[in-house]
Amino acid sequence: MLHTLLNSPYWIEFTALAVAHLVAVASPGPDFAVVSRYSVRCGARIGVWVSLGIALGILIHVTYSVLGLALVVQATPILYGGLLLVAAGYFLWLASILLRAKKSQEAMPTTQQSAQTQAPSVPRAIGLGFLTNGLNMKATMFFLALFTSIVSVETPLVVKSLYGGYLAMATFVWFAALSLLLGKTPLRGWLYAYGHWLDRVMGLIVFILAMHLLWQWYALTFL
Protein backbone atom coordinates (compact mmCIF):
# COMPACT_ATOMS: atom_id res chain seq x y z
CA MET A 1 0.00 0.00 0.00
CA LEU A 2 2.85 2.38 0.77
CA HIS A 3 4.32 1.55 -2.63
CA THR A 4 0.99 2.49 -4.22
CA LEU A 5 0.84 5.77 -2.31
CA LEU A 6 4.35 6.74 -3.37
CA ASN A 7 3.56 6.26 -7.05
CA SER A 8 2.14 9.03 -9.23
CA PRO A 9 -0.47 10.47 -9.11
CA TYR A 10 -0.96 9.55 -5.44
CA TRP A 11 2.42 10.90 -4.36
CA ILE A 12 1.63 14.26 -5.99
CA GLU A 13 -1.78 14.36 -4.31
CA PHE A 14 -0.31 13.40 -0.96
CA THR A 15 2.39 16.06 -1.14
CA ALA A 16 -0.14 18.76 -2.03
CA LEU A 17 -2.43 17.67 0.82
CA ALA A 18 0.44 17.59 3.31
CA VAL A 19 1.68 21.07 2.42
CA ALA A 20 -1.80 22.63 2.50
CA HIS A 21 -2.52 20.94 5.83
CA LEU A 22 0.77 22.11 7.35
CA VAL A 23 -0.01 25.72 6.47
CA ALA A 24 -3.49 25.43 7.96
CA VAL A 25 -2.55 23.61 11.16
CA ALA A 26 0.27 26.06 11.89
CA SER A 27 -2.07 29.06 11.66
CA PRO A 28 -3.50 30.54 14.89
CA GLY A 29 -7.02 29.40 15.62
CA PRO A 30 -9.23 27.61 18.18
CA ASP A 31 -7.05 24.48 18.22
CA PHE A 32 -3.91 26.49 18.95
CA ALA A 33 -5.79 28.44 21.60
CA VAL A 34 -6.90 25.45 23.67
CA VAL A 35 -3.59 23.59 23.32
CA SER A 36 -1.52 26.60 24.37
CA ARG A 37 -3.82 27.45 27.28
CA TYR A 38 -3.92 23.97 28.81
CA SER A 39 -0.26 23.19 28.11
CA VAL A 40 0.85 26.31 29.97
CA ARG A 41 -1.63 26.13 32.83
CA CYS A 42 -1.82 22.37 33.32
CA GLY A 43 1.39 21.01 31.83
CA ALA A 44 2.43 19.17 28.69
CA ARG A 45 0.62 15.95 29.67
CA ILE A 46 -2.82 17.55 29.50
CA GLY A 47 -1.83 19.46 26.38
CA VAL A 48 -1.01 16.16 24.66
CA TRP A 49 -4.41 14.73 25.59
CA VAL A 50 -6.10 17.84 24.20
CA SER A 51 -4.02 17.33 21.04
CA LEU A 52 -5.32 13.77 20.77
CA GLY A 53 -8.89 15.08 20.93
CA ILE A 54 -8.12 17.53 18.14
CA ALA A 55 -6.72 14.70 16.00
CA LEU A 56 -9.89 12.68 16.59
CA GLY A 57 -11.89 15.71 15.49
CA ILE A 58 -9.85 15.78 12.27
CA LEU A 59 -11.06 12.25 11.55
CA ILE A 60 -14.65 13.52 11.63
CA HIS A 61 -13.91 16.13 8.96
CA VAL A 62 -11.95 13.65 6.88
CA THR A 63 -14.80 11.13 7.04
CA TYR A 64 -17.27 13.80 5.93
CA SER A 65 -15.05 14.70 3.02
CA VAL A 66 -14.09 11.20 1.89
CA LEU A 67 -17.69 9.98 1.94
CA GLY A 68 -19.07 13.17 0.44
CA LEU A 69 -21.18 13.94 3.52
CA ALA A 70 -19.83 17.49 3.74
CA LEU A 71 -21.41 18.22 0.38
CA VAL A 72 -24.73 16.86 1.66
CA VAL A 73 -24.54 19.04 4.77
CA GLN A 74 -23.64 22.12 2.75
CA ALA A 75 -26.51 21.46 0.34
CA THR A 76 -29.07 21.12 3.18
CA PRO A 77 -29.69 24.68 4.47
CA ILE A 78 -31.52 23.70 7.67
CA LEU A 79 -28.88 21.18 8.72
CA TYR A 80 -25.99 23.42 7.72
CA GLY A 81 -27.54 26.42 9.47
CA GLY A 82 -28.08 24.42 12.64
CA LEU A 83 -24.47 23.27 12.69
CA LEU A 84 -23.30 26.84 12.13
CA LEU A 85 -25.29 27.99 15.19
CA VAL A 86 -23.98 25.16 17.37
CA ALA A 87 -20.40 25.86 16.32
CA ALA A 88 -20.79 29.63 16.80
CA GLY A 89 -22.26 29.10 20.28
CA TYR A 90 -19.40 26.83 21.32
CA PHE A 91 -16.77 29.26 20.04
CA LEU A 92 -18.46 32.20 21.77
CA TRP A 93 -18.27 30.24 25.02
CA LEU A 94 -14.61 29.42 24.40
CA ALA A 95 -13.83 33.03 23.46
CA SER A 96 -15.50 34.29 26.65
CA ILE A 97 -13.17 32.11 28.73
CA LEU A 98 -10.07 33.23 26.84
CA LEU A 99 -10.97 36.93 26.77
CA ARG A 100 -11.58 36.95 30.54
CA ALA A 101 -8.23 35.31 31.30
CA LYS A 102 -6.45 36.93 34.22
CA LYS A 103 -2.87 36.88 35.36
CA SER A 104 -2.26 33.91 37.60
CA GLN A 105 -1.83 34.90 41.24
CA GLU A 106 -0.29 31.53 42.09
CA ALA A 107 3.22 30.28 41.53
CA MET A 108 3.66 27.91 38.63
CA PRO A 109 3.31 24.28 39.79
CA THR A 110 6.74 22.72 40.21
CA THR A 111 5.69 19.07 40.32
CA GLN A 112 3.44 16.89 38.21
CA GLN A 113 1.15 16.30 41.16
CA SER A 114 0.60 20.01 41.87
CA ALA A 115 0.03 20.69 38.18
CA GLN A 116 -2.60 17.98 37.98
CA THR A 117 -4.61 19.51 40.83
CA GLN A 118 -5.53 22.32 38.41
CA ALA A 119 -5.92 20.09 35.36
CA PRO A 120 -9.05 18.61 33.81
CA SER A 121 -9.41 14.84 33.70
CA VAL A 122 -8.04 12.99 30.69
CA PRO A 123 -11.51 12.30 29.19
CA ARG A 124 -12.44 15.95 29.61
CA ALA A 125 -9.18 17.10 28.01
CA ILE A 126 -9.74 14.79 25.03
CA GLY A 127 -13.36 15.91 24.79
CA LEU A 128 -12.36 19.56 24.84
CA GLY A 129 -9.96 19.05 21.93
CA PHE A 130 -12.49 16.94 20.04
CA LEU A 131 -15.29 19.50 20.37
CA THR A 132 -13.03 22.42 19.53
CA ASN A 133 -11.98 20.85 16.25
CA GLY A 134 -15.06 18.78 15.47
CA LEU A 135 -17.45 21.74 15.73
CA ASN A 136 -15.27 23.99 13.60
CA MET A 137 -17.30 24.31 10.40
CA LYS A 138 -14.42 26.19 8.80
CA ALA A 139 -12.35 23.04 9.21
CA THR A 140 -15.10 20.99 7.57
CA MET A 141 -15.12 23.30 4.57
CA PHE A 142 -11.31 23.32 4.48
CA PHE A 143 -11.08 19.55 4.26
CA LEU A 144 -13.93 19.43 1.76
CA ALA A 145 -11.98 21.88 -0.40
CA LEU A 146 -8.83 19.78 -0.03
CA PHE A 147 -10.49 16.55 -1.06
CA THR A 148 -12.44 18.07 -3.95
CA SER A 149 -9.72 20.29 -5.42
CA ILE A 150 -6.61 18.14 -4.88
CA VAL A 151 -7.78 14.53 -4.71
CA SER A 152 -9.03 12.97 -7.93
CA VAL A 153 -12.47 11.34 -7.95
CA GLU A 154 -10.70 8.27 -9.35
CA THR A 155 -8.44 7.94 -6.31
CA PRO A 156 -9.40 4.69 -4.50
CA LEU A 157 -11.25 4.99 -1.20
CA VAL A 158 -8.49 3.13 0.62
CA VAL A 159 -5.92 5.69 -0.57
CA LYS A 160 -8.19 8.55 0.52
CA SER A 161 -8.46 6.85 3.90
CA LEU A 162 -4.67 6.75 4.13
CA TYR A 163 -4.59 10.46 3.35
CA GLY A 164 -7.05 11.05 6.18
CA GLY A 165 -5.06 8.92 8.59
CA TYR A 166 -1.95 10.91 7.82
CA LEU A 167 -3.75 14.24 8.30
CA ALA A 168 -5.02 13.16 11.74
CA MET A 169 -1.59 11.80 12.75
CA ALA A 170 0.22 14.91 11.52
CA THR A 171 -2.21 17.11 13.44
CA PHE A 172 -1.57 15.16 16.64
CA VAL A 173 2.22 15.27 16.18
CA TRP A 174 2.13 19.03 15.55
CA PHE A 175 0.04 19.92 18.58
CA ALA A 176 1.71 17.35 20.84
CA ALA A 177 5.06 18.93 19.95
CA LEU A 178 3.56 22.34 20.70
CA SER A 179 2.35 21.00 24.06
CA LEU A 180 5.84 19.81 24.94
CA LEU A 181 7.36 23.11 23.85
CA LEU A 182 4.95 25.18 25.93
CA GLY A 183 4.58 22.80 28.86
CA LYS A 184 8.06 21.41 29.47
CA THR A 185 10.55 24.13 28.53
CA PRO A 186 11.63 27.34 30.31
CA LEU A 187 9.16 29.12 28.03
CA ARG A 188 6.37 27.78 30.22
CA GLY A 189 7.46 29.90 33.19
CA TRP A 190 7.21 33.11 31.18
CA LEU A 191 3.90 32.11 29.61
CA TYR A 192 2.49 31.09 32.98
CA ALA A 193 3.12 34.61 34.21
CA TYR A 194 2.11 36.50 31.07
CA GLY A 195 0.13 33.94 29.09
CA HIS A 196 -3.15 35.68 29.90
CA TRP A 197 -2.26 38.15 27.15
CA LEU A 198 -1.85 35.27 24.71
CA ASP A 199 -5.19 33.87 25.89
CA ARG A 200 -6.86 37.21 25.22
CA VAL A 201 -5.39 37.49 21.73
CA MET A 202 -6.48 33.95 20.91
CA GLY A 203 -9.87 34.71 22.44
CA LEU A 204 -10.25 37.61 20.03
CA ILE A 205 -9.40 35.34 17.09
CA VAL A 206 -11.93 32.74 18.25
CA PHE A 207 -14.55 35.48 18.77
CA ILE A 208 -14.01 36.74 15.20
CA LEU A 209 -14.44 33.17 13.94
CA ALA A 210 -17.69 32.86 15.91
CA MET A 211 -18.96 36.13 14.42
CA HIS A 212 -18.05 34.89 10.95
CA LEU A 213 -20.05 31.71 11.53
CA LEU A 214 -23.01 33.74 12.78
CA TRP A 215 -22.80 35.94 9.69
CA GLN A 216 -22.80 32.83 7.50
CA TRP A 217 -25.92 31.61 9.32
CA TYR A 218 -27.62 35.00 8.91
CA ALA A 219 -26.77 35.14 5.20
CA LEU A 220 -27.98 31.57 4.71
CA THR A 221 -31.24 32.19 6.58
CA PHE A 222 -32.28 35.72 5.69
CA LEU A 223 -30.43 36.85 2.56
C-alpha positions as CSV (number, residue, x, y, z in Angstrom):
1,M,0.0,0.0,0.0
2,L,2.9,2.4,0.8
3,H,4.3,1.6,-2.6
4,T,1.0,2.5,-4.2
5,L,0.8,5.8,-2.3
6,L,4.3,6.7,-3.4
7,N,3.6,6.3,-7.0
8,S,2.1,9.0,-9.2
9,P,-0.5,10.5,-9.1
10,Y,-1.0,9.6,-5.4
11,W,2.4,10.9,-4.4
12,I,1.6,14.3,-6.0
13,E,-1.8,14.4,-4.3
14,F,-0.3,13.4,-1.0
15,T,2.4,16.1,-1.1
16,A,-0.1,18.8,-2.0
17,L,-2.4,17.7,0.8
18,A,0.4,17.6,3.3
19,V,1.7,21.1,2.4
20,A,-1.8,22.6,2.5
21,H,-2.5,20.9,5.8
22,L,0.8,22.1,7.4
23,V,0.0,25.7,6.5
24,A,-3.5,25.4,8.0
25,V,-2.5,23.6,11.2
26,A,0.3,26.1,11.9
27,S,-2.1,29.1,11.7
28,P,-3.5,30.5,14.9
29,G,-7.0,29.4,15.6
30,P,-9.2,27.6,18.2
31,D,-7.0,24.5,18.2
32,F,-3.9,26.5,18.9
33,A,-5.8,28.4,21.6
34,V,-6.9,25.4,23.7
35,V,-3.6,23.6,23.3
36,S,-1.5,26.6,24.4
37,R,-3.8,27.5,27.3
38,Y,-3.9,24.0,28.8
39,S,-0.3,23.2,28.1
40,V,0.8,26.3,30.0
41,R,-1.6,26.1,32.8
42,C,-1.8,22.4,33.3
43,G,1.4,21.0,31.8
44,A,2.4,19.2,28.7
45,R,0.6,16.0,29.7
46,I,-2.8,17.6,29.5
47,G,-1.8,19.5,26.4
48,V,-1.0,16.2,24.7
49,W,-4.4,14.7,25.6
50,V,-6.1,17.8,24.2
51,S,-4.0,17.3,21.0
52,L,-5.3,13.8,20.8
53,G,-8.9,15.1,20.9
54,I,-8.1,17.5,18.1
55,A,-6.7,14.7,16.0
56,L,-9.9,12.7,16.6
57,G,-11.9,15.7,15.5
58,I,-9.9,15.8,12.3
59,L,-11.1,12.2,11.6
60,I,-14.7,13.5,11.6
61,H,-13.9,16.1,9.0
62,V,-12.0,13.6,6.9
63,T,-14.8,11.1,7.0
64,Y,-17.3,13.8,5.9
65,S,-15.0,14.7,3.0
66,V,-14.1,11.2,1.9
67,L,-17.7,10.0,1.9
68,G,-19.1,13.2,0.4
69,L,-21.2,13.9,3.5
70,A,-19.8,17.5,3.7
71,L,-21.4,18.2,0.4
72,V,-24.7,16.9,1.7
73,V,-24.5,19.0,4.8
74,Q,-23.6,22.1,2.7
75,A,-26.5,21.5,0.3
76,T,-29.1,21.1,3.2
77,P,-29.7,24.7,4.5
78,I,-31.5,23.7,7.7
79,L,-28.9,21.2,8.7
80,Y,-26.0,23.4,7.7
81,G,-27.5,26.4,9.5
82,G,-28.1,24.4,12.6
83,L,-24.5,23.3,12.7
84,L,-23.3,26.8,12.1
85,L,-25.3,28.0,15.2
86,V,-24.0,25.2,17.4
87,A,-20.4,25.9,16.3
88,A,-20.8,29.6,16.8
89,G,-22.3,29.1,20.3
90,Y,-19.4,26.8,21.3
91,F,-16.8,29.3,20.0
92,L,-18.5,32.2,21.8
93,W,-18.3,30.2,25.0
94,L,-14.6,29.4,24.4
95,A,-13.8,33.0,23.5
96,S,-15.5,34.3,26.6
97,I,-13.2,32.1,28.7
98,L,-10.1,33.2,26.8
99,L,-11.0,36.9,26.8
100,R,-11.6,36.9,30.5
101,A,-8.2,35.3,31.3
102,K,-6.4,36.9,34.2
103,K,-2.9,36.9,35.4
104,S,-2.3,33.9,37.6
105,Q,-1.8,34.9,41.2
106,E,-0.3,31.5,42.1
107,A,3.2,30.3,41.5
108,M,3.7,27.9,38.6
109,P,3.3,24.3,39.8
110,T,6.7,22.7,40.2
111,T,5.7,19.1,40.3
112,Q,3.4,16.9,38.2
113,Q,1.1,16.3,41.2
114,S,0.6,20.0,41.9
115,A,0.0,20.7,38.2
116,Q,-2.6,18.0,38.0
117,T,-4.6,19.5,40.8
118,Q,-5.5,22.3,38.4
119,A,-5.9,20.1,35.4
120,P,-9.1,18.6,33.8
121,S,-9.4,14.8,33.7
122,V,-8.0,13.0,30.7
123,P,-11.5,12.3,29.2
124,R,-12.4,16.0,29.6
125,A,-9.2,17.1,28.0
126,I,-9.7,14.8,25.0
127,G,-13.4,15.9,24.8
128,L,-12.4,19.6,24.8
129,G,-10.0,19.1,21.9
130,F,-12.5,16.9,20.0
131,L,-15.3,19.5,20.4
132,T,-13.0,22.4,19.5
133,N,-12.0,20.9,16.3
134,G,-15.1,18.8,15.5
135,L,-17.4,21.7,15.7
136,N,-15.3,24.0,13.6
137,M,-17.3,24.3,10.4
138,K,-14.4,26.2,8.8
139,A,-12.3,23.0,9.2
140,T,-15.1,21.0,7.6
141,M,-15.1,23.3,4.6
142,F,-11.3,23.3,4.5
143,F,-11.1,19.5,4.3
144,L,-13.9,19.4,1.8
145,A,-12.0,21.9,-0.4
146,L,-8.8,19.8,0.0
147,F,-10.5,16.6,-1.1
148,T,-12.4,18.1,-4.0
149,S,-9.7,20.3,-5.4
150,I,-6.6,18.1,-4.9
151,V,-7.8,14.5,-4.7
152,S,-9.0,13.0,-7.9
153,V,-12.5,11.3,-7.9
154,E,-10.7,8.3,-9.3
155,T,-8.4,7.9,-6.3
156,P,-9.4,4.7,-4.5
157,L,-11.2,5.0,-1.2
158,V,-8.5,3.1,0.6
159,V,-5.9,5.7,-0.6
160,K,-8.2,8.6,0.5
161,S,-8.5,6.9,3.9
162,L,-4.7,6.8,4.1
163,Y,-4.6,10.5,3.4
164,G,-7.0,11.0,6.2
165,G,-5.1,8.9,8.6
166,Y,-1.9,10.9,7.8
167,L,-3.8,14.2,8.3
168,A,-5.0,13.2,11.7
169,M,-1.6,11.8,12.8
170,A,0.2,14.9,11.5
171,T,-2.2,17.1,13.4
172,F,-1.6,15.2,16.6
173,V,2.2,15.3,16.2
174,W,2.1,19.0,15.6
175,F,0.0,19.9,18.6
176,A,1.7,17.3,20.8
177,A,5.1,18.9,20.0
178,L,3.6,22.3,20.7
179,S,2.4,21.0,24.1
180,L,5.8,19.8,24.9
181,L,7.4,23.1,23.8
182,L,4.9,25.2,25.9
183,G,4.6,22.8,28.9
184,K,8.1,21.4,29.5
185,T,10.5,24.1,28.5
186,P,11.6,27.3,30.3
187,L,9.2,29.1,28.0
188,R,6.4,27.8,30.2
189,G,7.5,29.9,33.2
190,W,7.2,33.1,31.2
191,L,3.9,32.1,29.6
192,Y,2.5,31.1,33.0
193,A,3.1,34.6,34.2
194,Y,2.1,36.5,31.1
195,G,0.1,33.9,29.1
196,H,-3.1,35.7,29.9
197,W,-2.3,38.1,27.1
198,L,-1.9,35.3,24.7
199,D,-5.2,33.9,25.9
200,R,-6.9,37.2,25.2
201,V,-5.4,37.5,21.7
202,M,-6.5,34.0,20.9
203,G,-9.9,34.7,22.4
204,L,-10.3,37.6,20.0
205,I,-9.4,35.3,17.1
206,V,-11.9,32.7,18.2
207,F,-14.5,35.5,18.8
208,I,-14.0,36.7,15.2
209,L,-14.4,33.2,13.9
210,A,-17.7,32.9,15.9
211,M,-19.0,36.1,14.4
212,H,-18.1,34.9,10.9
213,L,-20.0,31.7,11.5
214,L,-23.0,33.7,12.8
215,W,-22.8,35.9,9.7
216,Q,-22.8,32.8,7.5
217,W,-25.9,31.6,9.3
218,Y,-27.6,35.0,8.9
219,A,-26.8,35.1,5.2
220,L,-28.0,31.6,4.7
221,T,-31.2,32.2,6.6
222,F,-32.3,35.7,5.7
223,L,-30.4,36.8,2.6
